[in-house]
Amino acid sequence: MQTSTVLVTRDAETCWRVFTDAEQLTSWVPGLRRALVITKERGLPSEIHFEFSSSLAYTLTYRYDHERCEVHWTPKLGKRDGVSGFVRFEPEGNATRVTYGLEQGDGRTSAERALSDPEPVLAAFAARLRDMR
């Protein structure tokens, strides 16, 4: 599993809210064309179908641990192309340390692997947080 970490100048609750808002995903996930929430549990998406600008498409299921500020996901449909991983938000002074880990499916091309590399994904998330008012 590849991991990346960044320190952002937002509180952990804001980070959590932005990351778990499926309607916001296309505004910061590189190459994401559409994120369709299939099911929700307790107000949070438990299954999301993703479509990228390439022919890449898959469905992920989500587990949330709000107390530990962690989100975990695994592929449901399109396992060869999907990803599994986690994100963790840890308060650090007036900022939040965001750790993002990802394991990519075996069916991905090198371009698709680059699209989901943890560093650019996390950099895009941090930029989205900076751009918020």
NORWO-V938361 format. One line per field, one symbol per residue. phi: phi as a letter, one per 30 degrees, with the letter a starting at -180 (. if undefined). psi: psi as a letter, one per 30 degrees, with the letter a starting at -180 (. if undefined). Layout:
phi=???
psi=???
This chain:
phi=.dbbbbcccbddddeeddddddddeddbdeidcabcdcbbbhicdcbbccbcddddaabccbbbbddchbbbbbdcciedcdbblabbccebicbbdccbbbbcdddddddddddceeddddddddddddddc
psi=kkllkkklhlleeeeeeeegjfffefffjkfkekjjkellkhfkkfkkkkklfagkklkkkkkkieefhkkkllkekheefallalkkjjkjbgakkkkkkkkklfgkleeeeeegkeeeeeeeeeeeeefk.
